[in-house]
Amino acid sequence: MKKHIVYITTDANRVYVEAGYCQDITLKILELQNTSSSFMTRSTKFSRIVHTEEFETFEAAERRKIELNMYTRMQKEKLIRKYNPNWLSIHTLETSIIKKAAVYA
């Protein structure tokens, strides 16, 4: 069964916040890291995924993505800070959780 993931991404300075959809979050993180390394682009450089939500169906994920994109900046910030108060990249959070688990084991 495929996973349907809705994520919120931001740039390094937290100026832009945008919701998106993917099926493989690891691939999406790699894609963001590779595009953010090219310094000649003029588009917004989203460099980190700061929030994710998983859904059973594509339709539910698409509805949530549209809902998140309709949120105001303050609503998005409140959602992110609830689960990720320091706005760390999901990749950074996962590796720190794994390291803590290894220390306590």
Solvent accessible surface area in square Angstrom, and as a share of the most:
residue,aa,sasa,rsa
1,M,198,0.88
2,K,137,0.58
3,K,103,0.44
4,H,20,0.09
5,I,7,0.04
6,V,0,0.00
7,Y,15,0.06
8,I,0,0.00
9,T,7,0.04
10,T,0,0.00
11,D,16,0.09
12,A,64,0.50
13,N,120,0.61
14,R,86,0.32
15,V,88,0.50
16,Y,113,0.43
17,V,19,0.11
18,E,84,0.38
19,A,5,0.04
20,G,11,0.11
21,Y,53,0.20
22,C,16,0.09
23,Q,76,0.34
24,D,72,0.37
25,I,28,0.14
26,T,85,0.49
27,L,113,0.56
28,K,39,0.17
29,I,15,0.08
30,L,93,0.46
31,E,84,0.38
32,L,19,0.10
33,Q,79,0.35
34,N,104,0.54
35,T,79,0.46
36,S,36,0.23
37,S,84,0.54
38,S,48,0.31
39,F,163,0.68
40,M,155,0.69
41,T,64,0.37
42,R,241,0.88
43,S,79,0.51
44,T,52,0.30
45,K,78,0.33
46,F,37,0.16
47,S,35,0.23
48,R,62,0.23
49,I,2,0.01
50,V,1,0.00
51,H,11,0.05
52,T,49,0.28
53,E,37,0.17
54,E,112,0.50
55,F,49,0.21
56,E,122,0.55
57,T,63,0.37
58,F,92,0.38
59,E,105,0.47
60,A,25,0.20
61,A,0,0.00
62,E,50,0.23
63,R,159,0.58
64,R,41,0.15
65,K,48,0.20
66,I,87,0.44
67,E,78,0.35
68,L,0,0.00
69,N,64,0.33
70,M,150,0.67
71,Y,56,0.21
72,T,82,0.48
73,R,97,0.36
74,M,141,0.63
75,Q,87,0.39
76,K,20,0.08
77,E,31,0.14
78,K,156,0.66
79,L,29,0.14
80,I,0,0.00
81,R,108,0.39
82,K,146,0.62
83,Y,136,0.52
84,N,4,0.02
85,P,87,0.54
86,N,102,0.52
87,W,1,0.00
88,L,71,0.35
89,S,23,0.15
90,I,23,0.12
91,H,84,0.37
92,T,62,0.36
93,L,46,0.23
94,E,82,0.37
95,T,54,0.31
96,S,39,0.25
97,I,110,0.56
98,I,118,0.60
99,K,141,0.60
100,K,121,0.51
101,A,62,0.48
102,A,72,0.55
103,V,116,0.67
104,Y,178,0.68
105,A,120,0.93
